[in-house]
Amino acid sequence: MHIYFSGIGGAGISSLALMAKQAGFEVSGSDKQDNHNLYYLREKGVTNTHVGQSKDQISAVHEAQPIDWFVYTSALPMEQPDAPELRFCQEQGIKATKRDEFLNYLLEKQNLKLIAVAGTHGKTTTTAMMVWLFKQLHLPVSYSVAGSISFGEAALLADGSEYFVYEADEFDRNFLAFQPHLSVITGVDWDHPDIYPTRDEYYQAFRDFVSQSEQVVLWDGDAERLTVEPSDSVWELDDDDHDINERLQLAGHVNRLDAWLVAHALHKLTGKSLDELLPHLNEFPGVGRRFEEVVSGLVTDYAHTAPKIRGALQMADEVAGDNVVVVYEGLHNTRQHFMKDDLKHLFDGAKKLYVVPTYLAREDPNLPLLKPQDLIKLLDPVVQSRAEAAELNDELRKTILKHLDDGNLVLCITAGGGNSLDEWLRREFR
């Protein structure tokens, strides 16, 4: 079967494409722009990819070998309701679905039980921790991680595995397509206002997700917010448990919370004690773009909501104290409008703040574009005095180098993706 992935350079779709290759499918795909995920796929043998999403391009692929299934990212019909690739598939009678339907097909084909990691923040790190712990216990596991890891492929269908670990994203209600064997919920806040106009709609989606899951591990505060009652199948944890910081030595309180969830989830699945599980988690090496050091002292972090940004800043404070310089690239103009109230005091602890243009995608055309100068005006006046607008150019590169030479930690909060601050950092400093 020939599977064509549209948006194949995206974190979730690229992992799915890699698994399709491992499962023996013929794989091809397209993206709007080149990026490191496409380079990675080519290294792994997924070479029939191209930049550009025109009708002529997909037609040429289909002519060379007929496409059986067109799998697309949720963003495609949102950005282009009449996308050329979708229109071509409709004309040719090619099956076209979002990624969740293909993943469910793959799970059924491979006879795998789904462990779904969901939540507003911390999904990628928690998913990677789960995979790490399975590997340290020498238990075969299949998985998809929406980020690079040093201890395996970004995605794997492992021989002999019983479970598949997956980052179940609430965007476009993707996670409601699944009936997980076990769900781990990292934390629930309100996000994606373009999909969930009200907080209660967002919470209701998580309530539905819990009801679809055979077993659930979550924080008691989230259970209270969602009005979920504890039971034999719903395990609530206390996020104020003093043992979290006593028994886990990972940098960053958010990382320690994620590790605590993972330990209890694996305890629930395997029966192994926390005494055996926690030492392995203390050795967790991290995941790409989550407080990842590009070069010494220069950190990139895919924090794009207020709680995630606070978590990254808290971790930076643990590492560098008062010597933290921040470069901020917002993810989506729509989200910056949504976060206006949070921005006022979000960067209060930064020694210096540089705001670069927001990474744009899936935008509401009715909202005015908030430029770096506009975002700075939303900050507390004291923080404004330490903030500057900046561009991804040589001047910023020299400024970052000067801060590093002065012994500061430079935390870059970045959207990731093609032409983002994250990719610019890797190009300029590696």
Secondary structure, DSSP 8 states (H G I E B T S, - for coil): -EEEEETTTSHHHHHHHHHHHHTT-EEEEEESS--HHHHHHHHTT---EEE---HHHHHHHHHHS--SEEEE-THHHHH-TT-HHHHHHHHHT-EEEEHHHHHHHHHHHHT-EEEEEESSS-HHHHHHHHHHHHHHTT---EEE-SS--TTS-SEE--TT--EEEEE---GGGGGGG---SEEEE-------TTT-SSHHHHHHHHHHHHHH-SSEEEEHHHHHHHT----SSEEEE-TT-THHHHH---SSHHHHHHHHHHHHHHHHHH---HHHHHHHHTT----TTSSEEEETTEEEE---SHHHHHHHHHHHHHHHTT-EEEEE--B-HHHHHHTHHHHHHHTTT-SEEEE---B--S--TTS----HHHHHHTS-HHHHTTEEE--SSHHHHHHHHHHHHTT-EEEEE---STTSHHHHHHHHH-
